[in-house]
Amino acid sequence: MPAPLQVPDVPGSWPVVGHLPQLARRPLDFLSSLADHGDLVRIRLGRKPVYVATHPDLVRSLLVTDAHAYTRGAGHAKALAFIGPILVATTGEPHRRQRRMMQPCFHRQRLGSYVSAMCSAATETADSWSAQDVVDVVPVMTELATAMIAKSLFVSERAAHAEAELRKTGNAILTVARMSAILPGIYRRLPTPGNRQLPPARTVIEETIAAYRAEGQDHGDMLSTLLRTTDATGTGLTDEEIRDEVMGLAITGIGGPAAIASWIFYELGQNPDLERRLHEELDTVLDGRPPSSQDLTRLVFTQRLVKEALRKYPGWVGARRTRESVRLGGHEIPVDAEVMYSAYALQNDPRWYPDPERFDPDRWDPQQNATRVKKGAWVPFSGGVYKCIGDAFTETETAVAVAVIASRWRLRPADGRSVRASHLATHVVPRPLRMVVEPRSRNKDEAERSPHEAPQVSR
């Protein structure tokens, strides 16, 4: 075996704090710049060395090919461990068992049964607006994503209390998860809203699980599925395990869809041609009614908008930790080392995506673009054994939100302030993004009206 290659150190490290100032001030620019120094580089977070894979081949090896040599990154496990040993925080055999148990919730047929609940939540949001309202898009989309996951988890009237509790507390509990990654242990002892609301939310969910189990009826929601799933030995999830997984699904199903939907409305506000094409498709396929699961397959342009938003604005950082000494791209990495990658940097790299700054849904049209995306360069949901189990749910949820809202309203920039791509936990969100709600008309003259000048996004 040839001698290992030396891992280059990224210049600009400060004494004691390392590259933390660069990562804190402009994380997207910093991570995107690392490829200039090599396919695998070493940065310092404080005194701790951290490796960063910047090439798709190495990211694929990290996530898929040699996944057995790695476990979850330390920060991710800390962020969710306060809930319990849930799917998105476990590793090894417990993770494999739980993933098999959770998979039925996300089967294609089951996904279709959630669309009606998603439409109901999106319709509530659309109904709450009036012409010329000014909405703060990211918080509104966060509330909508919370409502969508809550309604998908709990359909029965018997679960109405649990749905309401989750919608009320979801954002506060999400904050607990984010802060627990930064200050594990300490933050959980502080009397914050999220910490206060977590116990009563758990109690309501426990009561709902008990009621569902006693009733024994399949309501077509996620909770019904969790109560019926079994492992290879025929053993089902305990009530405690289901409670924890419900909490985990709620938290992990909010931030990503909210960010992607926010970016789509930002891009539509900038580009009247994209907005026109979306409206034409919605008017043709839906003709004013909410989408069904069958309709979603016909909303081809809507789906491409979602995929392009996932491409341009994915999570900004992911991580794995070595279980043993490993070779990655010819470099030797010691045991218990943190290895990071950035979906944002990879998916905005011109080597893998031509003209990456341009928001172009047509890059996903197979008739216009026959080039296959390089393996390892498409990781909005990570990959391999720890790939997000809810990828199709997220895409469906976002497509429904866009279809329902854009069928009735146009969102216009409220002012000329520059919109900034900002990181929130592992997500990238547009800030500040205030938009004016304008009623839509399917009249051609109205549809072709010139939009207000939209602010440009900066990083």
C-alpha positions as CSV (number, residue, x, y, z in Angstrom):
1,M,0.0,0.0,0.0
2,P,1.4,3.4,-0.9
3,A,2.3,5.9,1.8
4,P,-0.6,8.1,2.8
5,L,-0.9,11.5,1.3
6,Q,-0.5,14.5,3.6
7,V,-3.7,16.3,4.5
8,P,-3.2,20.0,3.8
9,D,-4.0,22.5,6.6
10,V,-6.3,25.3,5.6
11,P,-4.5,28.7,6.2
12,G,-6.0,31.4,8.4
13,S,-6.2,29.5,11.7
14,W,-6.2,31.7,14.7
15,P,-4.5,30.9,18.0
16,V,-6.7,28.9,20.4
17,V,-9.9,29.4,18.4
18,G,-8.7,28.0,15.1
19,H,-11.1,28.6,12.1
20,L,-14.1,29.2,14.4
21,P,-14.2,33.0,13.5
22,Q,-14.5,32.3,9.8
23,L,-17.0,29.5,10.3
24,A,-19.1,31.7,12.6
25,R,-19.0,34.9,10.4
26,R,-19.4,33.5,6.9
27,P,-19.8,29.7,7.1
28,L,-21.2,29.2,3.5
29,D,-18.3,31.2,1.9
30,F,-15.8,29.5,4.2
31,L,-16.9,26.0,3.4
32,S,-17.2,26.8,-0.3
33,S,-13.6,28.1,-0.3
34,L,-12.1,24.9,1.1
35,A,-12.0,23.0,-2.2
36,D,-9.3,25.5,-3.4
37,H,-7.0,23.8,-0.9
38,G,-7.6,20.2,-1.7
39,D,-10.1,17.3,-2.0
40,L,-9.6,16.6,1.8
41,V,-8.4,19.4,4.1
42,R,-7.9,19.9,7.8
43,I,-9.4,22.9,9.7
44,R,-9.3,23.6,13.4
45,L,-12.4,24.2,15.5
46,G,-10.7,25.5,18.7
47,R,-7.8,23.2,19.2
48,K,-9.6,20.2,17.7
49,P,-8.6,19.2,14.2
50,V,-11.5,18.5,11.8
51,Y,-11.2,17.0,8.4
52,V,-13.4,18.3,5.5
53,A,-14.1,16.3,2.3
54,T,-14.7,18.7,-0.6
55,H,-14.8,16.2,-3.5
56,P,-17.8,14.1,-4.4
57,D,-15.8,10.9,-4.7
58,L,-14.6,11.3,-1.1
59,V,-18.1,12.3,0.2
60,R,-19.5,9.2,-1.5
61,S,-16.8,7.1,0.2
62,L,-17.6,8.7,3.5
63,L,-21.3,8.3,3.3
64,V,-21.8,5.1,1.2
65,T,-18.8,3.0,0.1
66,D,-17.0,2.9,3.4
67,A,-19.9,3.9,5.7
68,H,-19.1,1.0,8.0
69,A,-15.9,2.8,9.1
70,Y,-17.8,5.8,10.4
71,T,-20.6,6.7,12.8
72,R,-22.7,9.8,13.2
73,G,-21.0,13.2,13.9
74,A,-21.0,14.2,17.5
75,G,-23.1,17.3,17.1
76,H,-26.0,15.5,15.5
77,A,-26.3,12.9,18.3
78,K,-26.2,15.6,21.0
79,A,-28.9,17.6,19.2
80,L,-31.4,14.8,19.5
81,A,-30.3,12.7,22.3
82,F,-32.5,14.7,24.8
83,I,-35.6,13.1,23.2
84,G,-34.4,9.5,23.6
85,P,-32.7,6.8,21.5
86,I,-34.6,7.7,18.3
87,L,-33.9,6.8,14.7
88,V,-32.1,10.0,13.8
89,A,-29.8,9.8,16.9
90,T,-28.9,6.1,17.1
91,T,-26.1,4.2,15.4
92,G,-25.2,0.6,14.6
93,E,-27.7,-2.2,15.2
94,P,-30.3,-0.1,17.1
95,H,-30.4,2.2,14.1
96,R,-30.8,-0.6,11.7
97,R,-33.7,-2.1,13.7
98,Q,-35.4,1.3,14.1
99,R,-35.0,2.2,10.4
100,R,-36.7,-1.0,9.4
101,M,-39.5,-0.4,11.8
102,M,-40.0,3.2,10.7
103,Q,-39.8,2.5,6.9
104,P,-43.5,1.6,6.5
105,C,-44.4,5.2,7.5
106,F,-42.6,6.4,4.3
107,H,-43.7,3.8,1.8
108,R,-45.1,5.4,-1.4
109,Q,-48.6,4.2,-0.8
110,R,-48.6,5.6,2.8
111,L,-47.1,8.9,1.6
112,G,-50.2,9.4,-0.6
113,S,-52.5,9.1,2.3
114,Y,-50.8,12.1,4.0
115,V,-51.4,14.5,1.1
116,S,-54.9,15.4,2.2
117,A,-53.7,16.3,5.6
118,M,-50.8,18.4,4.1
119,C,-53.3,20.2,1.9
120,S,-55.5,20.9,4.9
121,A,-52.6,22.6,6.7
122,A,-51.5,24.6,3.6
123,T,-55.1,25.7,3.0
124,E,-55.3,27.0,6.6
125,T,-52.2,29.1,5.9
126,A,-53.6,30.4,2.6
127,D,-57.0,31.2,4.2
128,S,-55.4,33.2,7.0
129,W,-54.0,35.8,4.5
130,S,-55.7,38.8,3.1
131,A,-54.6,40.9,0.1
132,Q,-51.7,43.2,0.9
133,D,-50.7,41.4,4.1
134,V,-47.0,41.4,4.7
135,V,-45.7,38.0,5.8
136,D,-42.4,37.1,7.4
137,V,-41.9,34.1,5.1
138,V,-39.5,31.8,7.1
139,P,-41.5,31.8,10.4
140,V,-44.7,31.3,8.4
141,M,-43.3,28.4,6.5
142,T,-42.0,27.0,9.8
143,E,-45.5,27.1,11.3
144,L,-46.9,25.5,8.1
145,A,-44.3,22.7,8.2
146,T,-45.1,22.1,11.8
147,A,-48.8,21.9,11.0
148,M,-48.2,19.5,8.1
149,I,-46.1,17.0,10.1
150,A,-48.6,17.2,13.0
151,K,-51.6,16.5,10.7
152,S,-49.7,13.7,9.1
153,L,-48.9,12.1,12.4
154,F,-52.4,12.5,13.8
155,V,-55.5,12.3,11.6
156,S,-58.2,11.0,14.0
157,E,-60.4,13.3,16.0
158,R,-59.2,11.3,19.0
159,A,-55.7,12.8,18.3
160,A,-56.9,16.4,17.9
161,H,-55.4,17.3,21.3
162,A,-52.0,15.8,20.4
163,E,-52.0,17.6,17.0
164,A,-52.8,20.9,18.7
165,E,-50.1,20.4,21.3
166,L,-47.5,19.6,18.8
167,R,-48.4,22.6,16.6
168,K,-48.2,24.8,19.7
169,T,-44.9,23.5,21.0
170,G,-43.1,22.3,17.9
171,N,-41.0,25.4,17.2
172,A,-40.0,25.7,20.9
173,I,-38.9,22.1,21.0
174,L,-37.0,22.6,17.8
175,T,-35.1,25.3,19.5
176,V,-34.2,22.9,22.3
177,A,-32.8,20.5,19.7
178,R,-30.7,23.2,18.1
179,M,-29.3,24.5,21.4
180,S,-28.6,21.0,22.7
181,A,-26.1,20.5,19.9
182,I,-24.2,23.6,21.1
183,L,-24.6,23.3,24.9
184,P,-25.5,19.7,25.7
185,G,-26.4,19.1,29.3
186,I,-26.3,22.8,30.3
187,Y,-29.1,24.0,28.1
188,R,-31.5,21.2,29.1
189,R,-31.4,22.5,32.7
190,L,-32.4,26.0,31.8
191,P,-36.1,27.1,32.2
192,T,-36.6,27.9,28.5
193,P,-40.0,27.7,26.8
194,G,-38.9,24.5,25.0
195,N,-37.7,22.8,28.1
196,R,-41.0,23.7,29.9
197,Q,-43.2,22.6,27.1
198,L,-41.5,19.3,26.4
199,P,-43.0,17.3,29.4
200,P,-46.7,18.2,28.7
201,A,-46.2,17.5,25.0
202,R,-44.9,14.1,25.8
203,T,-47.8,13.4,28.2
204,V,-50.4,14.3,25.5
205,I,-48.7,12.1,22.9
206,E,-48.5,9.2,25.4
207,E,-52.3,9.6,26.1
208,T,-53.0,9.6,22.3
209,I,-50.9,6.5,21.8
210,A,-52.8,4.7,24.5
211,A,-56.1,5.7,23.0
212,Y,-55.1,4.6,19.5
213,R,-53.8,1.2,20.8
214,A,-57.0,0.6,22.7
215,E,-59.1,1.5,19.7
216,G,-57.1,-0.7,17.3
217,Q,-58.2,1.2,14.2
218,D,-55.9,2.3,11.3
219,H,-56.6,6.0,10.6
220,G,-54.1,6.2,7.8
221,D,-51.7,8.4,9.7
222,M,-48.2,7.9,10.8
223,L,-49.2,7.0,14.4
224,S,-51.4,4.2,13.1
225,T,-48.5,2.9,11.1
226,L,-46.0,3.0,14.0
227,L,-48.5,1.0,16.2
228,R,-48.6,-1.8,13.6
229,T,-45.0,-2.1,12.4
230,T,-43.0,-5.1,13.7
231,D,-39.4,-6.2,13.4
232,A,-38.1,-9.6,12.1
233,T,-39.1,-11.3,15.3
234,G,-42.7,-9.9,15.2
235,T,-42.0,-7.5,18.0
236,G,-43.5,-4.0,17.7
237,L,-42.4,-0.7,19.1
238,T,-43.3,0.0,22.7
239,D,-45.4,3.0,23.6
240,E,-42.3,4.8,24.9
241,E,-40.4,4.2,21.7
242,I,-43.4,5.4,19.6
243,R,-43.7,8.6,21.8
244,D,-40.0,9.3,21.2
245,E,-40.1,8.7,17.5
246,V,-43.2,10.9,17.2
247,M,-41.2,13.7,18.9
248,G,-38.2,13.0,16.6
249,L,-40.4,13.1,13.4
250,A,-41.9,16.4,14.5
251,I,-38.5,18.0,15.1
252,T,-36.7,16.7,12.0
253,G,-39.7,17.3,9.7
254,I,-39.9,21.1,10.3
255,G,-36.7,22.9,9.5
256,G,-35.8,21.5,6.1
257,P,-39.2,21.8,4.4
258,A,-39.7,25.3,5.8
259,A,-36.3,26.5,4.4
260,I,-36.9,25.0,1.0
261,A,-40.4,26.4,0.6
262,S,-39.2,29.8,1.7
263,W,-36.5,29.8,-0.9
264,I,-38.9,28.8,-3.6
265,F,-41.2,31.7,-2.9
266,Y,-38.1,34.0,-2.9
267,E,-37.0,32.7,-6.3
268,L,-40.6,33.0,-7.7
269,G,-40.6,36.6,-6.5
270,Q,-37.4,37.3,-8.5
271,N,-38.3,35.5,-11.7
272,P,-41.6,36.2,-13.3
273,D,-41.1,33.6,-16.0
274,L,-40.7,30.8,-13.4
275,E,-43.8,32.1,-11.6
276,R,-45.8,32.2,-14.9
277,R,-44.8,28.6,-15.7
278,L,-45.8,27.4,-12.2
279,H,-49.1,29.2,-12.4
280,E,-49.9,27.7,-15.9
281,E,-49.1,24.2,-14.6
282,L,-51.2,24.6,-11.4
283,D,-54.2,26.1,-13.4
284,T,-54.0,23.3,-16.0
285,V,-53.6,20.4,-13.6
286,L,-55.5,21.5,-10.5
287,D,-58.0,24.1,-11.9
288,G,-58.4,25.7,-8.5
289,R,-58.7,22.6,-6.3
290,P,-56.1,21.2,-3.8
291,P,-53.7,18.6,-5.2
292,S,-54.2,14.9,-4.7
293,S,-51.4,12.4,-4.5
294,Q,-52.2,11.5,-8.2
295,D,-51.9,15.2,-9.1
296,L,-48.4,15.5,-7.7
297,T,-47.0,13.2,-10.4
298,R,-48.5,15.5,-13.0
299,L,-47.0,18.7,-11.4
300,V,-43.7,18.2,-13.1
301,F,-42.5,21.8,-13.0
302,T,-43.5,22.1,-9.4
303,Q,-41.4,19.1,-8.5
304,R,-38.5,20.6,-10.4
305,L,-38.8,23.8,-8.5
306,V,-38.5,21.7,-5.3
307,K,-35.5,19.8,-6.6
308,E,-33.7,22.9,-7.7
309,A,-34.3,24.5,-4.3
310,L,-32.8,21.4,-2.7
311,R,-29.9,21.7,-5.0
312,K,-29.1,25.4,-4.5
313,Y,-30.1,25.7,-0.8
314,P,-29.4,22.4,1.0
315,G,-28.1,21.9,4.5
316,W,-24.8,23.6,4.9
317,V,-22.9,21.0,6.9
318,G,-22.9,17.3,7.8
319,A,-20.5,15.2,9.7
320,R,-19.3,11.6,10.4
321,R,-16.9,10.3,13.0
322,T,-14.3,7.6,12.3
323,R,-14.8,4.3,14.2
324,E,-11.3,3.2,13.2
325,S,-8.3,4.5,11.4
326,V,-9.4,4.9,7.7
327,R,-8.0,5.8,4.3
328,L,-10.0,8.5,2.5
329,G,-8.8,9.5,-0.9
330,G,-5.3,8.3,-0.1
331,H,-5.2,10.2,3.1
332,E,-5.0,8.5,6.5
333,I,-7.4,9.7,9.2
334,P,-7.1,8.6,12.8
335,V,-9.8,6.9,14.9
336,D,-12.4,9.1,16.5
337,A,-11.8,12.0,14.1
338,E,-14.6,14.2,12.9
339,V,-15.0,14.4,9.1
340,M,-17.3,17.1,7.7
341,Y,-18.8,17.7,4.3
342,S,-21.0,20.5,3.0
343,A,-23.9,19.7,0.7
344,Y,-24.2,23.5,0.1
345,A,-20.6,23.7,-1.1
346,L,-20.8,20.6,-3.3
347,Q,-24.1,21.6,-4.9
348,N,-23.0,25.1,-5.7
349,D,-19.7,24.1,-7.2
350,P,-19.4,24.9,-10.9
351,R,-17.4,21.7,-11.5
352,W,-20.5,19.6,-10.8
353,Y,-23.3,22.0,-11.6
354,P,-22.9,24.5,-14.5
355,D,-23.8,28.1,-13.6
356,P,-24.7,27.1,-10.1
357,E,-25.7,30.6,-9.0
358,R,-28.6,30.5,-11.4
359,F,-31.8,29.0,-10.1
360,D,-32.7,26.7,-13.0
361,P,-35.4,24.1,-12.6
362,D,-34.8,23.0,-16.2
363,R,-31.5,21.5,-15.2
364,W,-33.7,18.6,-13.9
365,D,-35.5,18.2,-17.3
366,P,-34.0,15.0,-18.8
367,Q,-34.9,16.2,-22.3
368,Q,-33.0,19.4,-21.9
369,N,-30.1,18.2,-19.8
370,A,-28.8,14.7,-20.4
371,T,-25.8,15.1,-18.0
372,R,-26.0,12.9,-15.0
373,V,-25.0,14.4,-11.7
374,K,-21.8,13.1,-10.4
375,K,-22.2,10.5,-7.6
376,G,-21.5,12.2,-4.3
377,A,-22.4,15.7,-5.6
378,W,-26.1,15.3,-4.7
379,V,-26.5,14.9,-1.0
380,P,-29.3,17.2,0.3
381,F,-30.5,14.3,2.4
382,S,-27.0,12.9,3.2
383,G,-26.5,9.3,2.0
384,G,-25.8,5.7,2.9
385,V,-27.0,4.1,6.1
386,Y,-27.8,7.4,7.7
387,K,-29.6,9.0,4.8
388,C,-32.7,10.9,5.8
389,I,-35.6,8.4,5.8
390,G,-38.0,11.2,5.1
391,D,-36.6,12.5,1.8
392,A,-39.7,11.7,-0.2
393,F,-42.0,13.1,2.6
394,T,-40.0,16.4,2.5
395,E,-40.3,16.7,-1.2
396,T,-44.0,15.9,-1.1
397,E,-44.7,18.3,1.8
398,T,-42.9,21.1,0.0
399,A,-44.6,20.5,-3.3
400,V,-48.0,20.6,-1.6
401,A,-47.2,23.8,0.2
402,V,-46.1,25.5,-3.0
403,A,-49.0,24.2,-5.1
404,V,-51.7,25.2,-2.6
405,I,-50.4,28.7,-1.8
406,A,-49.3,29.6,-5.4
407,S,-52.7,28.5,-6.7
408,R,-54.3,31.4,-4.7
409,W,-51.6,34.0,-4.0
410,R,-48.6,35.7,-5.4
411,L,-45.8,36.7,-3.0
412,R,-44.0,39.9,-3.8
413,P,-40.9,41.4,-2.0
414,A,-42.1,43.9,0.6
415,D,-39.0,46.1,0.4
416,G,-35.7,46.5,-1.3
417,R,-33.6,45.1,1.5
418,S,-31.0,42.5,0.5
419,V,-31.9,38.9,1.3
420,R,-29.1,37.0,2.9
421,A,-28.5,33.2,2.9
422,S,-28.2,32.5,6.6
423,H,-27.5,29.3,8.5
424,L,-30.0,28.1,11.1
425,A,-28.9,24.9,12.7
426,T,-27.9,22.7,9.7
427,H,-30.3,24.6,7.3
428,V,-29.8,27.6,5.0
429,V,-32.6,30.1,5.2
430,P,-33.3,33.5,3.5
431,R,-33.2,36.4,5.8
432,P,-34.8,38.9,6.0
433,L,-37.6,37.7,3.7
434,R,-40.8,39.8,4.0
435,M,-43.2,39.5,1.2
436,V,-46.5,41.1,0.2
437,V,-49.5,38.8,-0.4
438,E,-51.3,39.6,-3.7
439,P,-54.4,37.7,-4.9
440,R,-53.9,35.6,-8.0
441,S,-56.0,35.7,-11.1
442,R,-56.0,33.1,-13.8
443,N,-56.7,36.0,-16.2
444,K,-53.8,36.2,-18.7
445,D,-53.4,40.0,-18.4
446,E,-53.2,39.7,-14.6
447,A,-50.7,36.8,-14.8
448,E,-48.4,38.8,-17.1
449,R,-48.3,41.9,-14.9
450,S,-44.8,43.0,-14.1
451,P,-43.7,42.2,-10.6
452,H,-42.1,44.6,-8.1
453,E,-38.3,44.7,-8.2
454,A,-37.0,41.8,-6.1
455,P,-33.9,42.1,-3.9
456,Q,-30.9,40.0,-4.7
457,V,-29.6,37.3,-2.4
458,S,-26.2,37.7,-0.8
459,R,-24.1,35.4,1.3
